[in-house]
């Protein structure tokens, strides 16, 4: 089989054909990126999302960014709250407010909502963390504000237990668990309070409107998740980093399941968070393993979750060898291709793994192609950073 027969141009028609090839219409369509801050992929993502909205009934977009900050963006696109500059500054984490493609996406979603009664929604689905984490203050206080008393504690007691936020956000805890306050007596009490607040939310759910229920649930799972994460930041065992990585992806997966309730939605994040296979990372002489958000989400949604991985050919002077998957795909005639991964597996035999000289690029794993539904291939994208 000619490798050209396994692919087609990556455009709206190609995406619709891809969706029709799936066993079921996905509630969540994951579009992965093998490297952050490649503007060309962001622009393609925007084109794909516009097509999905206009032709496939998609109404939500989710990105690998702080779920609480994402509320700023969602408020802007649904009601016009705030200026675009302010929203890009406050509504994203991980510097994701800087890429022009993200700014254009927010601008387009707001313009669409001004003209249509059925509104588009925007979600961040990462926790307020990476390897360090934010204070649980915002999530806890916002949840309390949505609930009727009596609460498990007074706001004064909650404020005293939380203490200064910089004790929670101390980035030294990434390398030094002794700097973490996550297993202090106050933190342990806060975990019990968070649990009680979530239980109280369940008892009061019928009296809350749909928007308040949605936000309260987000605040509740974020507060519980952050306090659990901070607890394990103080852990001194060899399993610490693996546990933190797993907890982050589990928080992502919980947020994605909530997004699925507004589906169908396009989800944009790094391939390693959306993949179905187990994640691996070498740390010294340890091999860390955990399940990604995509793997967890796929377990819950089955074939209502689909994963379209992205891969690059030559990027930043790093050219894939011809016997790698990316090297073979580089012979396709299109700059942007949508690859039928099942037909590709029939067309190639035992490709070599790609060793990229760009440390930020995560190559396709040739042993895991059967866990991917398709590949969006960019032959020679330009890095933004």
Secondary structure, 3 states (H helix, E strand, C coil): CCHHHHEEECCHHHHHHHHHHCCCCCCEEEEEECCCCCHHHHHHHHHHHHHHHHHHCCCEEEEEEECCCHHHHHHHHHHCCCCHHHHHHHCCCCCCCCCHHHHHHHHHHHHHHHHCCCCCEEEEEECCECCCECCCHHHHHHHHHHCCCCCCCCHHHHHHHHCCHHHHCCHHHHCCHHHCCCCCHHHHHHHHHHHHHHHHHHHHHHHCCHHHHHHHHHHHHHHHHHHHHHHHHCCCCCCHHHHHHHHHHHHHHHHHHHHHCCCCEEEEEEHHHHCCCEEEEEECCEEEEEECHHHHHHHHHHHHEEEEEEEECCECCECCCCCEHHHHHCCCCCCEEEECHHHHHHHCCCCECCCCCCCCCCCCCHHHHHHCCEEEEECCCCCCC
